[in-house]
Amino acid sequence: MILIDDLDRCLPETVIRVLENLKNHLTISRCVCVLALDARIVYQGISVKYGGAMVDGREYLEKFLNYSRTAVSSIRARSSAS
């Protein structure tokens, strides 16, 4: 298992490098990768990185992901309950 946390805190160039390097490991049998990130920030960073090429950040990231799950932050959950 490969766990990558806080990818959304990296510079767009770093995010692209990590994803492209990670792609090489995704072909390994039984390899599981977990990315913990704020997808909106990563989408925006990818779009900024490839801004002139009209690359959609969501589409780019979805090429790497088989499954995605959304977790509500405890801060957001608490403020909604008030």
Backbone torsions as a table, in degrees:
resi	resn	phi	psi	omega
1	MET	NA	138.7	174.9
2	ILE	-115.9	125.2	179.0
3	LEU	-117.2	124.1	178.2
4	ILE	-123.0	119.2	-178.3
5	ASP	-113.2	151.1	175.5
6	ASP	63.1	31.4	177.1
7	LEU	-61.0	-28.2	179.6
8	ASP	-68.4	-11.8	179.6
9	ARG	-93.3	-1.2	-179.1
10	CYS	-89.9	160.0	173.6
11	LEU	-65.8	150.2	-179.5
12	PRO	-52.1	-39.2	179.6
13	GLU	-62.5	-38.8	179.5
14	THR	-68.8	-41.4	178.4
15	VAL	-58.2	-47.7	180.0
16	ILE	-60.6	-44.8	-180.0
17	ARG	-61.5	-44.5	-180.0
18	VAL	-62.3	-47.6	-178.9
19	LEU	-62.6	-42.6	-179.8
20	GLU	-66.5	-38.4	176.7
21	ASN	-70.5	-37.0	178.9
22	LEU	-63.9	-35.7	-179.8
23	LYS	-55.0	-34.5	178.5
24	ASN	-63.6	-31.4	-178.0
25	HIS	-84.6	-17.3	-176.4
26	LEU	-71.5	-13.4	178.4
27	THR	-86.4	-8.2	179.8
28	ILE	-74.9	130.7	179.9
29	SER	-57.9	134.9	177.1
30	ARG	64.8	17.2	176.0
31	CYS	-85.7	126.7	179.3
32	VAL	-117.0	134.2	179.4
33	CYS	-123.9	133.2	178.5
34	VAL	-118.5	123.2	177.1
35	LEU	-109.9	122.7	176.3
36	ALA	-106.4	113.1	-174.1
37	LEU	-160.2	163.7	170.3
38	ASP	-91.2	102.7	-172.8
39	ALA	-57.1	-37.0	-179.2
40	ARG	-59.0	-39.9	-179.6
41	ILE	-69.3	-41.5	179.5
42	VAL	-66.6	-42.5	176.8
43	TYR	-56.0	-46.4	-178.6
44	GLN	-64.1	-43.3	179.2
45	GLY	-61.6	-41.7	178.4
46	ILE	-64.6	-43.8	179.0
47	SER	-61.9	-39.5	178.2
48	VAL	-65.7	-44.5	-178.7
49	LYS	-58.7	-42.7	-178.2
50	TYR	-106.4	26.4	-173.8
51	GLY	-45.9	-44.1	-178.1
52	GLY	-73.7	-16.0	-175.8
53	ALA	-97.7	3.7	179.8
54	MET	57.1	44.8	178.2
55	VAL	-89.4	128.6	177.1
56	ASP	-85.7	121.0	-177.1
57	GLY	-58.8	-39.6	179.9
58	ARG	-63.6	-47.9	-179.4
59	GLU	-62.8	-40.9	179.8
60	TYR	-60.6	-48.3	-178.5
61	LEU	-67.4	-36.8	-178.8
62	GLU	-66.5	-19.6	175.0
63	LYS	-66.5	-23.8	-178.5
64	PHE	-94.3	-22.1	-171.2
65	LEU	-102.4	132.4	172.6
66	ASN	-89.0	-37.6	-178.2
67	TYR	-136.7	149.3	172.7
68	SER	-140.5	146.9	178.2
69	ARG	-131.1	145.4	178.6
70	THR	-109.7	130.3	177.1
71	ALA	-113.4	132.3	177.3
72	VAL	-84.1	130.3	179.5
73	SER	-66.7	149.8	-179.5
74	SER	-64.7	-30.1	178.5
75	ILE	-66.5	-46.3	179.0
76	ARG	-63.8	-42.5	-179.2
77	ALA	-62.4	-42.7	179.9
78	ARG	-66.0	-40.8	-178.0
79	SER	-70.7	-29.9	177.8
80	SER	-71.9	-31.2	-178.2
81	ALA	-74.9	-19.1	-176.4
82	SER	-76.1	NA	NA
